[in-house]
Amino acid sequence: MNMEDASRQPRSDLCWFTSSYSSGAGGECVEVALDAAAVHVRDSKCVAQGGAVLKVGSAAWTALVKTI
């Protein structure tokens, strides 16, 4: 798992989404994007400021989701 500065890594190729349980107003949830090697997680309140992105391996993400 590592923390990445969103301003240093281009993220235009990732498709971000939030939970279907989050409100439609935005700014109240985490956003998740998937790629072949990892799951990327960011705070929806910090997107405009180029906030940090947490990059988690697929196996670790699966274990987390199964736990909660």
Buried (B, 14 or more C-beta within 10 A) or exposed (E): EEEBEBEEEEBEEBEBEBEEEBEEEEEEBBBBBBEEEBBBBBBBEBBEEEBBBBBBEEEEBEEEEEEE
